[in-house]
Amino acid sequence: MSAIAIVFLIVAAVVVWGGLLASIGFLTARPEVSSYPPGGEDGPGED
């Protein structure tokens, strides 16, 4: 492999794993939505 290919491999791995770790951190800090916007209820007879 050339040097540029190895650099791009490392950059891609950092982006993917960094995004995964960031999303895990965000979900552990805020696991549930505290409030929902209005208008989310179904009417009678709607599934």
Secondary structure by P-SEA (a helix, b strand, c coil): ccaaaaaaaaaaaaaaaaaaaaaaaaaaacccccccccccccccccc
